[in-house]
Amino acid sequence: MQPRLSKNHSAAITLVEVLVVIVVVVVLAAMFLPILASPKKKSSRLGCVNNLKQIGLTYRIWEGDNGDIFPMGIAVINGGSREMVVTGNVVQTYLLMSNQLSTPIILHCPDDLAATGTRSFAGLASSNISYFVGADVTNDTNPQMILSGDDHFEIGGVPVKSGLLQLGTNDPVAWTAARHPNAGNIGLADGSVQSVTTAGLRTYLRQTGLATNRFAIP
């Protein structure tokens, strides 16, 4: 009796087939990696917005405990930061609100690579802070006043330095691409936070009603 011969023949994968598989894997990776990375970037932007919301709430709580006036509207001798903030000092204002802030880590934007967050108020410095202080905002009677926000500004293409920034309504201020690409977040006196482009930033500056807006930059 003759043994039956199997009609199934095993065949090795050819080099061409291996190359096709590799190409398919590379194409799929190129398609899906940006999608997978996007939620993380979105999450960091939301983290910055949440920080500013907490900072805005902190101002409101401190205001309620101090005659309805923000630290920037009270003299240093009376427990405020008025004289300090107009020199560009932001640290003093945030230190005054340390009890309400609970932790200084919220003063650091997750996307700010130029600053380093800290969880201790001891030794808090400008290098731990990502957000400016609106030097002209003494209370919340004008809800459109700019109370705080991202500090990555540039004027005529030149990034601003630490200190007091004075912005006229026609100054060519813009966001840099160093943090949130060509956009940023600002906190208003009513406690709201707005994510705006450069055009939006200039609009909000005009809406404050001030000829010059002064921001203390960390």
ZADO-526720 format. One record per residue (C-alpha): residue number from 1; x negated, y, z negated. Coordinates in Angstrom, 3 decimals. Layout:
# residues N
seq: NUM | x: X | y: Y | z: Z
...
# end
This chain:
# residues 218
seq: 1 | x: 0.000 | y: 0.000 | z: 0.000
seq: 2 | x: -1.454 | y: 3.234 | z: 1.122
seq: 3 | x: -1.712 | y: 5.980 | z: -1.598
seq: 4 | x: 0.353 | y: 9.038 | z: -0.875
seq: 5 | x: -1.489 | y: 12.179 | z: -0.003
seq: 6 | x: -0.258 | y: 15.335 | z: -1.714
seq: 7 | x: 0.835 | y: 18.138 | z: 0.542
seq: 8 | x: -0.033 | y: 20.757 | z: -2.124
seq: 9 | x: -3.457 | y: 22.196 | z: -1.707
seq: 10 | x: -4.992 | y: 24.507 | z: -4.357
seq: 11 | x: -6.543 | y: 27.566 | z: -2.824
seq: 12 | x: -8.951 | y: 29.969 | z: -4.509
seq: 13 | x: -8.155 | y: 33.704 | z: -4.607
seq: 14 | x: -9.945 | y: 35.437 | z: -1.809
seq: 15 | x: -12.083 | y: 38.533 | z: -2.211
seq: 16 | x: -9.549 | y: 40.543 | z: -0.239
seq: 17 | x: -6.782 | y: 39.563 | z: -2.669
seq: 18 | x: -8.934 | y: 40.561 | z: -5.642
seq: 19 | x: -9.586 | y: 43.968 | z: -4.088
seq: 20 | x: -5.868 | y: 44.453 | z: -3.423
seq: 21 | x: -5.054 | y: 43.713 | z: -7.073
seq: 22 | x: -7.711 | y: 46.189 | z: -8.252
seq: 23 | x: -6.383 | y: 48.904 | z: -5.955
seq: 24 | x: -2.819 | y: 48.347 | z: -7.203
seq: 25 | x: -3.952 | y: 48.551 | z: -10.848
seq: 26 | x: -5.868 | y: 51.788 | z: -10.203
seq: 27 | x: -2.890 | y: 53.372 | z: -8.432
seq: 28 | x: -0.520 | y: 52.423 | z: -11.253
seq: 29 | x: -2.929 | y: 53.778 | z: -13.856
seq: 30 | x: -3.211 | y: 57.082 | z: -11.993
seq: 31 | x: 0.576 | y: 57.335 | z: -11.919
seq: 32 | x: 1.356 | y: 56.499 | z: -15.538
seq: 33 | x: -1.579 | y: 57.848 | z: -17.573
seq: 34 | x: -0.500 | y: 61.513 | z: -17.182
seq: 35 | x: 3.007 | y: 60.516 | z: -18.260
seq: 36 | x: 1.680 | y: 58.745 | z: -21.336
seq: 37 | x: -0.521 | y: 61.719 | z: -22.223
seq: 38 | x: 2.260 | y: 64.281 | z: -21.796
seq: 39 | x: 4.202 | y: 63.484 | z: -25.006
seq: 40 | x: 1.060 | y: 64.042 | z: -27.090
seq: 41 | x: 0.515 | y: 67.480 | z: -25.528
seq: 42 | x: 4.170 | y: 68.346 | z: -26.012
seq: 43 | x: 3.955 | y: 67.188 | z: -29.622
seq: 44 | x: 1.001 | y: 69.498 | z: -30.319
seq: 45 | x: 2.925 | y: 72.476 | z: -28.885
seq: 46 | x: 5.888 | y: 71.625 | z: -31.084
seq: 47 | x: 3.503 | y: 71.407 | z: -34.023
seq: 48 | x: 2.422 | y: 74.983 | z: -33.376
seq: 49 | x: 6.024 | y: 76.173 | z: -33.155
seq: 50 | x: 6.885 | y: 74.383 | z: -36.394
seq: 51 | x: 3.889 | y: 75.999 | z: -38.114
seq: 52 | x: 5.088 | y: 79.460 | z: -37.129
seq: 53 | x: 8.629 | y: 78.659 | z: -38.280
seq: 54 | x: 7.265 | y: 77.685 | z: -41.689
seq: 55 | x: 5.164 | y: 80.852 | z: -41.790
seq: 56 | x: 8.228 | y: 82.932 | z: -40.907
seq: 57 | x: 10.216 | y: 81.270 | z: -43.679
seq: 58 | x: 7.338 | y: 81.946 | z: -46.081
seq: 59 | x: 7.488 | y: 85.662 | z: -45.290
seq: 60 | x: 11.237 | y: 85.696 | z: -45.928
seq: 61 | x: 10.885 | y: 83.943 | z: -49.283
seq: 62 | x: 8.048 | y: 86.245 | z: -50.369
seq: 63 | x: 10.061 | y: 89.246 | z: -49.233
seq: 64 | x: 13.027 | y: 88.160 | z: -51.325
seq: 65 | x: 10.833 | y: 87.984 | z: -54.416
seq: 66 | x: 9.218 | y: 91.391 | z: -53.784
seq: 67 | x: 11.895 | y: 93.988 | z: -53.235
seq: 68 | x: 12.700 | y: 92.900 | z: -49.660
seq: 69 | x: 9.266 | y: 93.995 | z: -48.420
seq: 70 | x: 6.588 | y: 91.901 | z: -46.702
seq: 71 | x: 3.003 | y: 91.924 | z: -48.072
seq: 72 | x: 1.953 | y: 94.323 | z: -45.268
seq: 73 | x: 4.323 | y: 96.971 | z: -46.662
seq: 74 | x: 3.021 | y: 96.897 | z: -50.231
seq: 75 | x: -0.205 | y: 98.507 | z: -51.448
seq: 76 | x: -2.969 | y: 96.227 | z: -52.658
seq: 77 | x: -2.818 | y: 97.786 | z: -56.132
seq: 78 | x: 0.830 | y: 96.696 | z: -56.325
seq: 79 | x: 0.184 | y: 93.145 | z: -55.162
seq: 80 | x: 0.424 | y: 93.570 | z: -51.399
seq: 81 | x: -2.012 | y: 93.624 | z: -48.469
seq: 82 | x: -1.233 | y: 96.942 | z: -46.762
seq: 83 | x: -4.735 | y: 98.416 | z: -46.851
seq: 84 | x: -6.368 | y: 95.083 | z: -46.029
seq: 85 | x: -4.288 | y: 94.147 | z: -42.997
seq: 86 | x: -4.978 | y: 97.430 | z: -41.173
seq: 87 | x: -8.690 | y: 96.545 | z: -41.278
seq: 88 | x: -7.906 | y: 93.272 | z: -39.486
seq: 89 | x: -7.970 | y: 91.141 | z: -42.632
seq: 90 | x: -5.429 | y: 88.308 | z: -42.326
seq: 91 | x: -6.758 | y: 86.134 | z: -45.130
seq: 92 | x: -5.489 | y: 88.378 | z: -47.922
seq: 93 | x: -1.925 | y: 88.331 | z: -46.605
seq: 94 | x: -1.812 | y: 84.548 | z: -46.396
seq: 95 | x: -3.458 | y: 84.132 | z: -49.790
seq: 96 | x: -0.777 | y: 86.311 | z: -51.362
seq: 97 | x: 1.810 | y: 83.882 | z: -50.011
seq: 98 | x: -0.063 | y: 80.723 | z: -51.030
seq: 99 | x: 2.669 | y: 79.588 | z: -53.434
seq: 100 | x: 5.279 | y: 79.832 | z: -50.695
seq: 101 | x: 3.050 | y: 78.316 | z: -47.994
seq: 102 | x: 2.231 | y: 75.276 | z: -50.173
seq: 103 | x: -0.628 | y: 74.228 | z: -47.863
seq: 104 | x: -2.892 | y: 76.312 | z: -45.586
seq: 105 | x: -3.038 | y: 73.571 | z: -42.975
seq: 106 | x: 0.025 | y: 75.147 | z: -41.327
seq: 107 | x: -2.108 | y: 78.216 | z: -40.590
seq: 108 | x: -3.997 | y: 76.169 | z: -37.982
seq: 109 | x: -2.589 | y: 75.447 | z: -34.532
seq: 110 | x: -3.219 | y: 71.811 | z: -33.455
seq: 111 | x: -4.419 | y: 73.080 | z: -30.051
seq: 112 | x: -6.836 | y: 75.678 | z: -31.476
seq: 113 | x: -10.289 | y: 74.148 | z: -31.014
seq: 114 | x: -12.029 | y: 77.350 | z: -32.119
seq: 115 | x: -10.649 | y: 77.119 | z: -35.665
seq: 116 | x: -10.764 | y: 74.357 | z: -38.254
seq: 117 | x: -7.788 | y: 73.692 | z: -40.471
seq: 118 | x: -8.123 | y: 73.328 | z: -44.217
seq: 119 | x: -5.874 | y: 71.953 | z: -46.949
seq: 120 | x: -7.356 | y: 74.101 | z: -49.695
seq: 121 | x: -6.752 | y: 77.796 | z: -50.346
seq: 122 | x: -10.082 | y: 77.967 | z: -52.143
seq: 123 | x: -12.485 | y: 79.519 | z: -49.666
seq: 124 | x: -9.794 | y: 80.148 | z: -47.024
seq: 125 | x: -11.427 | y: 82.064 | z: -44.164
seq: 126 | x: -10.491 | y: 83.508 | z: -40.792
seq: 127 | x: -12.068 | y: 80.439 | z: -39.174
seq: 128 | x: -9.264 | y: 78.336 | z: -40.690
seq: 129 | x: -6.479 | y: 80.479 | z: -39.227
seq: 130 | x: -4.929 | y: 80.486 | z: -35.736
seq: 131 | x: -2.182 | y: 83.077 | z: -36.213
seq: 132 | x: -2.266 | y: 86.876 | z: -36.294
seq: 133 | x: -0.415 | y: 89.100 | z: -38.757
seq: 134 | x: 1.829 | y: 91.899 | z: -37.505
seq: 135 | x: 0.382 | y: 94.879 | z: -39.378
seq: 136 | x: 3.397 | y: 97.124 | z: -38.731
seq: 137 | x: 6.102 | y: 94.727 | z: -39.938
seq: 138 | x: 7.029 | y: 95.728 | z: -43.482
seq: 139 | x: 10.497 | y: 94.099 | z: -43.647
seq: 140 | x: 13.067 | y: 92.296 | z: -41.527
seq: 141 | x: 15.372 | y: 95.225 | z: -40.766
seq: 142 | x: 14.230 | y: 95.184 | z: -37.122
seq: 143 | x: 14.520 | y: 91.503 | z: -36.087
seq: 144 | x: 12.594 | y: 92.124 | z: -32.830
seq: 145 | x: 9.383 | y: 93.151 | z: -34.580
seq: 146 | x: 6.542 | y: 90.683 | z: -33.970
seq: 147 | x: 5.567 | y: 89.237 | z: -37.337
seq: 148 | x: 3.061 | y: 86.542 | z: -36.368
seq: 149 | x: 1.927 | y: 84.346 | z: -33.509
seq: 150 | x: -0.905 | y: 82.695 | z: -31.615
seq: 151 | x: -4.032 | y: 84.862 | z: -31.549
seq: 152 | x: -5.482 | y: 83.780 | z: -28.179
seq: 153 | x: -5.128 | y: 87.141 | z: -26.420
seq: 154 | x: -7.201 | y: 88.735 | z: -23.722
seq: 155 | x: -7.261 | y: 92.309 | z: -22.454
seq: 156 | x: -8.216 | y: 92.740 | z: -18.818
seq: 157 | x: -9.592 | y: 89.197 | z: -18.803
seq: 158 | x: -11.746 | y: 89.680 | z: -21.915
seq: 159 | x: -10.761 | y: 87.614 | z: -25.008
seq: 160 | x: -10.070 | y: 89.773 | z: -28.055
seq: 161 | x: -12.266 | y: 89.573 | z: -31.145
seq: 162 | x: -11.380 | y: 89.324 | z: -34.816
seq: 163 | x: -10.146 | y: 92.576 | z: -36.328
seq: 164 | x: -7.284 | y: 94.973 | z: -35.757
seq: 165 | x: -5.865 | y: 94.764 | z: -32.227
seq: 166 | x: -3.893 | y: 97.815 | z: -31.105
seq: 167 | x: -1.681 | y: 97.203 | z: -28.090
seq: 168 | x: 0.031 | y: 99.922 | z: -26.130
seq: 169 | x: 3.112 | y: 99.029 | z: -24.112
seq: 170 | x: 1.155 | y: 99.290 | z: -20.842
seq: 171 | x: -2.022 | y: 97.502 | z: -21.919
seq: 172 | x: -2.869 | y: 94.491 | z: -19.691
seq: 173 | x: -2.606 | y: 91.965 | z: -22.528
seq: 174 | x: -2.312 | y: 88.298 | z: -21.587
seq: 175 | x: -2.620 | y: 84.848 | z: -23.078
seq: 176 | x: -5.856 | y: 83.003 | z: -22.420
seq: 177 | x: -5.868 | y: 79.412 | z: -21.214
seq: 178 | x: -7.866 | y: 78.292 | z: -24.251
seq: 179 | x: -4.917 | y: 76.921 | z: -26.243
seq: 180 | x: -1.504 | y: 76.737 | z: -24.610
seq: 181 | x: -2.295 | y: 77.273 | z: -20.906
seq: 182 | x: -1.238 | y: 80.823 | z: -20.024
seq: 183 | x: 1.473 | y: 80.819 | z: -22.691
seq: 184 | x: 1.796 | y: 81.274 | z: -26.425
seq: 185 | x: 4.136 | y: 81.441 | z: -29.394
seq: 186 | x: 5.271 | y: 84.474 | z: -31.369
seq: 187 | x: 7.235 | y: 84.667 | z: -34.608
seq: 188 | x: 9.732 | y: 87.483 | z: -35.007
seq: 189 | x: 10.842 | y: 89.297 | z: -38.166
seq: 190 | x: 14.150 | y: 87.414 | z: -38.176
seq: 191 | x: 12.284 | y: 84.114 | z: -38.628
seq: 192 | x: 12.730 | y: 82.844 | z: -35.063
seq: 193 | x: 9.844 | y: 81.602 | z: -32.905
seq: 194 | x: 9.621 | y: 82.215 | z: -29.172
seq: 195 | x: 7.405 | y: 80.394 | z: -26.675
seq: 196 | x: 6.628 | y: 82.941 | z: -23.980
seq: 197 | x: 4.493 | y: 83.508 | z: -20.923
seq: 198 | x: 2.318 | y: 86.599 | z: -20.508
seq: 199 | x: 5.235 | y: 88.417 | z: -18.889
seq: 200 | x: 7.455 | y: 87.445 | z: -21.798
seq: 201 | x: 4.857 | y: 88.647 | z: -24.297
seq: 202 | x: 4.726 | y: 92.081 | z: -22.669
seq: 203 | x: 8.523 | y: 92.257 | z: -22.738
seq: 204 | x: 8.622 | y: 91.523 | z: -26.458
seq: 205 | x: 5.950 | y: 94.163 | z: -27.094
seq: 206 | x: 8.159 | y: 96.769 | z: -25.425
seq: 207 | x: 11.224 | y: 95.651 | z: -27.375
seq: 208 | x: 9.659 | y: 96.385 | z: -30.772
seq: 209 | x: 10.219 | y: 100.091 | z: -30.178
seq: 210 | x: 6.646 | y: 100.953 | z: -31.161
seq: 211 | x: 4.304 | y: 102.894 | z: -28.896
seq: 212 | x: 1.462 | y: 100.810 | z: -30.343
seq: 213 | x: 1.746 | y: 97.336 | z: -31.859
seq: 214 | x: -1.004 | y: 96.466 | z: -34.320
seq: 215 | x: -2.013 | y: 92.847 | z: -34.914
seq: 216 | x: -4.610 | y: 91.637 | z: -37.396
seq: 217 | x: -6.569 | y: 88.955 | z: -35.531
seq: 218 | x: -8.352 | y: 86.246 | z: -37.612
# end
